[in-house]
Amino acid sequence: MTDVEEMNPVITGRVKWFDPVKGFGFIVAEETGGDILLHANVLRNFGQSSIADSTEITVRVQKTTRGVQAMEVLTVAAPETPQLMFSEEDQANLPEEVTELALEPARVKWFDKDKGFGFGNVFGRPEDVFVHLEVVRASGFADLQAGEAVCLRIIEGKRGRMAVQVVSWETSVQR
């Protein structure tokens, strides 16, 4: 074990809560059950502006006088969710089928958490892609910000293209 690993160990846990407006939240460590502070800047450095409750996350931590806090996000795994149902006409694929869809690089055009939806634009394509709040949550995000770079897995719905998964830009590049 190196000095960095001893001083700044890697911990896996689940997001207890995260508030992008406040700029922080907490992770509950799997091994100890203790709280780890997760600051918005640390999450943004990973390429996400928000993260959903119960999302599995692996972070490098540091101990401070105020407690343990995340200094780097290493991985984020979206919570296990059942198949999403949009409507009788627009039914999401099974999870195995979703992961077979191509990741398409996009920017969030706008997203309104209160309305429960928003739109993205895939680079090089003129049409909007519908993004539902439940897809955002199932993908491990709590919210999306206008201009945010993401990758989308998309299906053709009755009313046009719609996202069935959102992946952070940095995570998609690592794949």
N, C-alpha and C positions, 0 to 999 in steps of 0.2 A: 504494500500500500504506500502511495506517495504522500508527501507532506500535504499537498493540496487536497487529496482524498480524505486525509485524517482531519484537516482543519475545516473542510467544506464537503461533508459527506453527501451522497446522493440518496434521496428519500422518495418513496412512492406513497401517495395518499389519494384522498378524494376531496374535491372542492366542497367545503362546508357551505360557503356562500361567497359571492363576488359581486360588488357593486361598481360598475364602471363610472358612475357619477361621483361616488366618493373616492374612487381611485385605488381601492384595495379590497381585499377579501381574505378568507382563511382556508387553509387546507388542513385536513385531519390526517396525520401520519398513520399509516397502516400498522407499523410495528409498535409505536409508543402510544398512539391515540392522542398525542399532543397537537396543539394548534401551531401552524406555520403561517406567518404573514405572507401574503402574495400581493405585491404592489403592482399597479397597472403598468408601470414602465417595464418591469420585468416581463410581464405577459406580452406587452407590445414588442419587446425585443425578440420574442419568439414568433411574432407575426399575427397575433390576435389582439383584438381590442376588448374582448369579453370572453367569458367561459361559463358554461352552465353548471349549476349545482350538481353534485354527485359525479362529475367527470373525473376519471382517473388521470392523475398527473404525476410526472416524475420530475423532481427539481433538485438542483444543487443548493444546499442551504449554508447559512452562516449563523453562528450564535452571537447575539448582541446583548447588551445590558438590558434591553427591553424584551428579549425572548428570541426565538428562532425565526428567521425570515428567509424566504426564497431569494436567491441571487441570480439563478438562471433556470429557465424552463427547458427541460431536455426532451420530454415527450408528453403528448396529450392524447388520450384515448376516449372517444365519445362514449357516453353511457349506453348500455345495451337497451335497445328500444324495440317494441313490436313493429310490425309492418305498418307503414303510414297509409291511411285511407284519405284521399282528397275528396272524391265524390264517386258516384257510380261510373261516370265516364272516365275519370282520371284516377286510375288506381296505380299506386306505386309498385314497383317491382319488388321481388323478394330480396332480402339483404345480399344474397350471393350474386343475384343479377345486377344489383346496383354497383357492386365493386368491380364488375366487368365493364361498366360504362367508362368511356374515356373521360379524363379530367380535362375540362376546358378552362383556360385562363380567363378571368373576368374581373371587372370592377363593380362594386356595389354602386348602383345609380342612386337609389334611396331605399331606406328601410325604416318603417314605423312600427315599433314594437307594440304600441297601443292599438294600431289597426290590425296587427297580426300578419303583415306581409310587406313586401317591397319588390324591387326589381334590380337585376344585374344586367350588365352588358358584356358579352363575350367579345374578346379582342378580335377585330376583323369581321364582325357580323353586325348588321344594322338593327336586328330585332331585340326587344327586351326579353329577359328571362324572368318569369315569375318565381319569387322565393317566399315560401310560406314560413311563418314563425315556428311551426312544429318541425319543419325540416331543419331550421337553424338550431333549435334545441336538441333535436336528435343527432345533430352533427357536433354537438359539444359546445356551441356558442350560446350566449345569453342574448346577444344583440349584434347587429352589424352597423358599421358606420359608412356614410356616403364616401366614396372614393377608396374604400378599403380594397386591397388586392386579395382575391381569393381564387380558388379553382372550384368549378361546379361540375357535378355529374347531372346530366340533363336528360329528360324524356320528352317526347312529343305528346302533349295533352290535347284534349279536344279544342281548347282555346289558345293553343300555342305552346311554346317551349316552357318547361317548368323544371326547376331544380329539385332533385331528390336527395342531394347531399352537398354540403358546403365543406370545403377543406381549406385550411389556412395556406396562404401562398408558400410560406417557408416549409410547411410539412409536405406539400406537394413536390417541391423542388428536391427535398431529401429522398423522396420515393424514386 
